[in-house]
Amino acid sequence: MGFNANPTTYRLEFEDPALEGLFVRVRRGSVQIRSDYDAATSWRDQLEVFVRVLVEWNLVDDDGESLPLTVDSLLATEDKVVTALLDGWVQAGRPSAPLEQPSTDGVTESAPQETRDPDLEASMTMTPLAS
């Protein structure tokens, strides 16, 4: 059985009340996809990268017909909506905010520093595992 290295998907959420009811799921995207997006020099280039991570949405046209997950569908959508989709995907893929305090490597002021017992270490036998 193999390991899928790109399983992460996000359901984008939007704060703008005008986007209430919009449902969009995207993949996080590989390092290559993120790099392609960052290197995109035009609006269309960004959209071409974005459709590679689109999984599902509920966008419809003026007649209520579902829009396919394509660049043309995005181009036929108001820029406000497309910008929200792109921003949502970029934000979803960013690491969470840094910790308020730096990590202590597991050692706190109230916990004593680990001490090493050379006699205990010398008494441990190391045996290689059989191949």
C-alpha positions as CSV (number, residue, x, y, z in Angstrom):
1,M,0.0,0.0,0.0
2,G,1.4,3.4,-1.0
3,F,1.4,6.7,0.9
4,N,-0.4,9.7,-0.6
5,A,2.0,12.7,0.0
6,N,-0.6,15.3,-1.0
7,P,-3.9,14.4,0.9
8,T,-4.6,17.7,2.6
9,T,-7.8,19.5,1.5
10,Y,-9.4,22.6,2.9
11,R,-13.0,23.9,2.9
12,L,-12.6,27.6,2.3
13,E,-14.5,29.8,4.6
14,F,-15.3,33.4,3.8
15,E,-16.0,36.3,6.2
16,D,-17.7,38.5,3.6
17,P,-21.5,38.1,4.1
18,A,-22.0,38.5,0.4
19,L,-20.2,35.1,0.0
20,E,-22.5,33.3,2.4
21,G,-23.4,29.9,0.9
22,L,-20.3,29.7,-1.3
23,F,-18.8,26.2,-0.9
24,V,-15.3,25.5,-2.1
25,R,-12.9,22.7,-1.4
26,V,-9.3,22.8,-2.5
27,R,-6.2,20.7,-2.1
28,R,-3.3,22.3,-0.2
29,G,-1.1,21.8,-3.3
30,S,2.5,20.5,-3.7
31,V,5.6,22.6,-3.4
32,Q,5.7,22.8,-7.2
33,I,2.1,24.1,-7.4
34,R,2.8,26.7,-4.7
35,S,6.0,27.7,-6.5
36,D,4.2,28.0,-9.8
37,Y,1.5,30.2,-8.1
38,D,4.2,32.5,-6.6
39,A,5.9,32.8,-10.0
40,A,2.7,33.6,-11.9
41,T,3.0,37.0,-13.5
42,S,-0.5,37.4,-14.7
43,W,-4.1,37.0,-13.4
44,R,-4.6,34.2,-15.9
45,D,-1.4,32.4,-14.8
46,Q,-2.6,32.5,-11.2
47,L,-6.0,31.0,-12.2
48,E,-4.4,28.3,-14.2
49,V,-2.4,27.2,-11.1
50,F,-5.5,27.6,-8.9
51,V,-7.7,25.2,-11.0
52,R,-5.0,22.5,-10.4
53,V,-6.0,22.5,-6.7
54,L,-9.7,22.9,-7.0
55,V,-11.6,19.9,-5.8
56,E,-15.2,21.0,-5.6
57,W,-17.4,24.2,-5.6
58,N,-21.0,25.2,-5.8
59,L,-20.6,28.1,-8.3
60,V,-23.4,28.4,-10.9
61,D,-24.0,30.6,-13.8
62,D,-26.8,33.1,-14.3
63,D,-29.1,30.2,-15.4
64,G,-28.4,28.2,-12.3
65,E,-26.1,25.7,-14.2
66,S,-23.1,24.4,-12.3
67,L,-19.9,25.9,-13.5
68,P,-17.0,23.4,-14.3
69,L,-13.8,23.7,-12.4
70,T,-12.0,25.7,-15.2
71,V,-10.1,28.9,-15.8
72,D,-13.0,30.0,-18.1
73,S,-15.5,29.6,-15.2
74,L,-13.3,31.7,-13.0
75,L,-13.0,34.4,-15.7
76,A,-16.8,34.5,-16.0
77,T,-17.1,35.1,-12.2
78,E,-16.9,38.5,-10.5
79,D,-13.4,39.5,-9.5
80,K,-14.4,39.9,-5.9
81,V,-15.4,36.2,-5.7
82,V,-12.2,35.0,-7.5
83,T,-10.0,37.1,-5.3
84,A,-11.7,35.6,-2.2
85,L,-11.0,32.1,-3.6
86,L,-7.4,32.8,-4.3
87,D,-6.8,34.5,-1.0
88,G,-8.6,31.7,0.9
89,W,-6.4,29.1,-0.7
90,V,-3.2,31.0,0.0
91,Q,-4.2,31.6,3.6
92,A,-5.3,28.0,4.1
93,G,-1.9,26.7,3.1
94,R,0.1,29.0,5.4
95,P,1.5,27.7,8.6
96,S,-0.5,28.7,11.7
97,A,0.6,31.7,13.7
98,P,3.9,31.4,15.6
99,L,3.8,30.5,19.3
100,E,3.5,33.4,21.7
101,Q,6.6,32.3,23.5
102,P,9.6,30.5,22.0
103,S,9.9,26.8,22.4
104,T,11.9,25.6,25.4
105,D,13.0,22.3,23.9
106,G,10.9,20.6,26.6
107,V,12.9,22.2,29.5
108,T,11.2,24.7,31.7
109,E,12.5,26.7,34.5
110,S,10.5,24.6,37.0
111,A,11.8,21.3,35.5
112,P,15.4,20.3,36.4
113,Q,17.9,19.9,33.6
114,E,18.4,16.3,32.5
115,T,21.6,14.9,34.0
116,R,23.6,12.1,32.4
117,D,24.8,9.1,34.4
118,P,28.0,7.9,32.7
119,D,28.0,4.7,34.7
120,L,24.4,3.9,33.5
121,E,25.4,4.7,29.9
122,A,28.5,2.5,30.1
123,S,26.4,-0.5,31.4
124,M,24.0,-0.4,28.4
125,T,24.9,-2.9,25.7
126,M,24.3,-2.0,22.1
127,T,23.6,-5.0,19.9
128,P,23.1,-4.5,16.1
129,L,19.7,-5.7,14.8
130,A,19.9,-8.8,12.6
131,S,19.3,-8.0,8.9
